[in-house]
Amino acid sequence: MTSKQKLILISIALFGLFVPNGMFFVYLFTQFHSLGEVLNDLLALGFIIDAFMTTGLLAWWFAKHPLGKYSWKMFIVLSLLGGLGFSLPFFYYLNRGMVQD
């Protein structure tokens, strides 16, 4: 993996960590009132279900086809910390990008 590819992966991971999660935290601290309100919002519920399904499917894939040193469990932890926009590029970077060329 080239230095440029590594930089792109890290840039995408940082964007995924700070922009969507930043929006989530702004909402959480300024507009969130109850979990029931979120669960009654069909659009939000659809995104939540989709994210959990996608995370589960990708974790299963990484368990069957490991990318490297870090297992699917690390992928789950990263997904819970920063969502898929962060976890996918960072997990790939950890497993492939940190390996010396």
N, C-alpha and C positions, 0 to 999 in steps of 0.2 A: 504494500500500500504506500502510495507516494505521500510526501509531506502535504501537498495540496489537498489530497483526498482526506487525510487526517484532519486538517484544518476545517474542511467543509463539514465533516461529521461532527466535530466539536462545536462548530458554529450553529448547526441545526439543533444539536442537543441543548445548547445554552438558550437558543431562541425558544425551543419547546419547554424548557424549564421555567423561564422567566415571563414570557408573554402570555401563554394560555393560563399558567398557574398564577401569574400576577392578576389576571382578570378574575380568576376564581377567588383569590384572597380579597380583592377589592369588593367583590360581591358578598363574600362571607362576612366581612367586617362592616359593610355599609347597608346592605339590603336584605340579608338573610334574617328570616323571622322564625321559621320552623321547618322541620324535615317534612312534615305533612304537605306544606306548600310546594316543596320541590317534587314530592311524589305525585301530586295532583297535576303537575305540569307535564303533559304528554311528550312535549318536545325534549325536555330535560330527562325524563324517564327513558325515552328512546335512546338518547346519547349515553346514558348510564349503562343501560343493558348492552348496547353495542360495544362500549369500551370494555366491559367485563367479559363479554363473549370473545372479543378480539384478543384480549390479554390471555385468556385461558387457552385459546387456540394456538397462539404464538408460543406460550409456555410449553404446551404439549409438543409442538414442532421442535422447539429447542431441546426438549428432553430426548426426543427420538433422533435428532440430528444436531448434536452439540457443535457450537462454533469454535470452542476453544476451552480455555482453563476455567472460565466462569460458567456455572450451570444455569439452568432455567430458574432456579430459586433466586439467583441474583437478578434475573430479569423481572421477576415478580416484585422484588423489593424496589428496584428502580422505577417500575410502573406505578407503585403506590406512592413513591416519593415525588414523581414528576409527570406522570401520565405517559402515554405512548409516544407523543412528540419528543419527549426527552429520552425515554427508556430504549427505544429501538436504536437510534443512532449511537447512544452512549454504550449500550450493551455490545453493539457491533464493534465499536472502537476499542472497548476493553478486551474483547476476544481476538480481534484481528489487527487493530491499529497499533496496539502497544507492543506487538511482536516486532522485533528488529528485522529489517529487510535484509 
